[in-house]
């Protein structure tokens, strides 16, 4: 594992740059963030309610902000899309009343996990080219592979996770 560049302690380094490097070093060691929120019962009918769409947007914003804080700008777009897909799936398909998003950075890996309280094995769908739905887990798998990672489930399917290798960090 490579470490963050050493911090310079001179006046030529802008204080914002020092702060960003300190955050990056701290996050690359071990960082954990957990966000839980309630889910609308009406979303389980196949369409995300306005209230739950706001929750998905909040999960994307939190993911984006945390990754930027940790200096992981290269993963922001892919991780945000993955979180959006996993949280939306949890809202639509779990039947639970709460969703928990966990983001952990450890050992050169970013792990994104969504827990929805309800066991059930996720399945990628085979959809025709005209279908507007059903590609979420396919996208998650593709992005995981493209970023040197993997995806899967634990807790009998109640938790879906995706792991991405941190760019520039030896595994």
C-alpha positions as CSV (number, residue, x, y, z in Angstrom):
1,X,0.0,0.0,0.0
2,X,1.4,3.4,-0.9
3,X,0.9,6.3,1.4
4,X,-0.2,9.8,0.8
5,X,2.6,12.3,0.0
6,X,4.2,13.7,3.1
7,X,2.7,16.9,4.5
8,X,4.8,20.0,4.0
9,X,4.7,22.4,6.8
10,X,5.9,25.6,5.1
11,X,4.1,28.8,4.2
12,X,4.4,28.1,0.5
13,X,1.7,25.4,0.8
14,X,-1.8,26.9,0.8
15,X,-3.6,25.9,4.0
16,X,-6.4,24.4,1.9
17,X,-3.9,22.1,0.2
18,X,-2.6,20.9,3.5
19,X,-6.1,20.3,4.8
20,X,-7.0,18.3,1.7
21,X,-3.9,16.1,2.0
22,X,-4.5,15.5,5.7
23,X,-8.1,14.4,4.9
24,X,-6.8,12.2,2.1
25,X,-4.2,10.5,4.4
26,X,-6.8,10.0,7.1
27,X,-9.4,8.6,4.8
28,X,-6.9,6.2,3.1
29,X,-6.0,4.6,6.4
30,X,-9.6,3.8,7.5
31,X,-12.8,5.7,6.9
32,X,-16.3,4.7,7.6
33,X,-19.6,6.6,7.0
34,X,-23.1,5.3,7.7
35,X,-26.4,6.9,6.7
36,X,-29.8,5.4,7.4
37,X,-33.2,6.7,6.3
38,X,-36.8,5.6,6.2
39,X,-38.5,4.3,3.1
40,X,-42.0,5.0,1.9
41,X,-44.4,2.0,1.7
42,X,-45.8,3.3,-1.6
43,X,-42.4,3.0,-3.4
44,X,-42.9,-0.8,-3.3
45,X,-45.5,-0.6,-6.0
46,X,-42.8,-0.3,-8.7
47,X,-42.3,3.5,-8.8
48,X,-40.1,5.6,-6.6
49,X,-42.1,8.3,-4.7
50,X,-40.9,11.9,-4.8
51,X,-39.9,11.6,-1.2
52,X,-37.8,8.5,-1.9
53,X,-36.3,10.1,-5.0
54,X,-35.0,12.8,-2.7
55,X,-33.5,10.2,-0.4
56,X,-31.7,8.6,-3.4
57,X,-30.4,12.1,-4.4
58,X,-29.3,12.7,-0.8
59,X,-27.4,9.4,-0.9
60,X,-25.6,10.5,-4.1
61,X,-24.7,13.9,-2.6
62,X,-23.3,12.3,0.6
63,X,-21.3,9.8,-1.4
64,X,-19.9,12.5,-3.7
65,X,-19.0,14.8,-0.8
66,X,-17.3,12.1,1.3
67,X,-15.2,10.9,-1.7
68,X,-14.2,14.4,-2.5
69,X,-13.3,15.1,1.1
70,X,-11.2,11.9,1.0
71,X,-9.4,13.1,-2.2
72,X,-10.9,10.2,-4.2
73,X,-12.1,12.4,-7.1
74,X,-11.4,9.7,-9.7
75,X,-14.1,7.4,-8.1
76,X,-16.8,10.0,-7.6
77,X,-18.8,9.4,-10.8
78,X,-18.7,5.6,-10.7
79,X,-19.4,5.4,-6.9
80,X,-22.3,7.9,-7.2
81,X,-23.9,5.9,-9.9
82,X,-23.4,2.6,-7.9
83,X,-25.0,4.1,-4.8
84,X,-27.9,5.5,-6.8
85,X,-28.6,2.0,-8.3
86,X,-28.2,0.1,-5.0
87,X,-30.3,2.5,-3.0
88,X,-33.1,2.7,-5.7
89,X,-33.1,-1.1,-5.8
90,X,-33.4,-1.3,-2.0
91,X,-36.3,1.1,-2.1
92,X,-38.2,-0.6,-4.9
93,X,-37.6,-4.3,-4.2
94,X,-36.8,-4.9,-0.5
95,X,-40.1,-4.4,1.3
96,X,-38.2,-3.0,4.3
97,X,-39.0,0.3,6.0
98,X,-35.4,1.5,6.3
99,X,-32.3,1.6,4.1
100,X,-28.7,2.0,5.4
101,X,-25.8,3.1,3.2
102,X,-22.3,2.3,4.4
103,X,-19.1,3.6,2.8
104,X,-15.9,2.1,4.1
105,X,-12.3,2.8,2.9
106,X,-9.8,0.3,4.1
107,X,-6.9,-1.6,2.7
108,X,-6.9,0.1,-0.7
109,X,-10.6,-0.6,-1.3
110,X,-13.7,1.5,-1.3
111,X,-16.7,-0.6,-0.1
112,X,-20.2,0.7,-0.8
113,X,-22.9,-1.3,0.9
114,X,-26.7,-0.9,1.1
115,X,-28.7,-2.8,3.7
116,X,-32.4,-3.0,3.3
117,X,-33.6,-5.2,6.2
118,X,-35.1,-7.9,3.9
119,X,-33.3,-11.0,2.8
120,X,-33.5,-11.9,-0.9
121,X,-30.9,-12.7,-3.5
122,X,-30.4,-9.9,-6.1
123,X,-30.5,-10.9,-9.7
124,X,-29.2,-9.2,-12.8
125,X,-31.9,-9.1,-15.5
126,X,-31.8,-9.8,-19.1
127,X,-33.8,-7.0,-20.7
128,X,-34.6,-6.1,-24.3
129,X,-33.1,-3.0,-25.9
130,X,-36.3,-1.0,-25.5
131,X,-36.7,-1.6,-21.8
132,X,-36.3,1.4,-19.5
133,X,-35.5,-0.7,-16.4
134,X,-33.6,-3.7,-15.3
135,X,-30.0,-2.7,-16.0
136,X,-28.9,-1.5,-12.5
137,X,-27.1,-4.5,-11.2
138,X,-25.5,-5.0,-14.7
139,X,-24.1,-1.5,-14.4
140,X,-22.9,-2.1,-10.8
141,X,-21.1,-5.2,-11.9
142,X,-19.5,-3.5,-14.9
143,X,-18.3,-0.5,-12.9
144,X,-16.9,-2.8,-10.2
145,X,-14.9,-4.8,-12.8
146,X,-13.7,-1.6,-14.5
147,X,-12.4,-0.4,-11.1
148,X,-10.7,-3.6,-10.1
149,X,-13.4,-4.6,-7.7
150,X,-16.4,-6.9,-7.3
151,X,-20.0,-6.8,-6.1
152,X,-22.2,-9.3,-4.2
153,X,-24.5,-9.8,-1.3
154,X,-24.4,-10.7,2.4
155,X,-26.9,-11.3,5.1
156,X,-28.9,-13.6,2.9
157,X,-29.2,-10.8,0.4
158,X,-30.3,-8.0,2.8
159,X,-27.0,-6.2,2.1
160,X,-25.7,-5.6,-1.4
161,X,-22.1,-4.3,-1.7
162,X,-19.7,-3.1,-4.3
163,X,-16.0,-2.9,-3.8
164,X,-13.8,-0.6,-5.9
165,X,-10.0,-0.5,-5.9
166,X,-8.6,2.9,-4.9
167,X,-6.7,4.4,-7.7
168,X,-3.0,4.5,-7.2
169,X,-3.1,2.3,-4.1
170,X,-1.3,-1.1,-4.3
171,X,-3.5,-3.9,-3.2
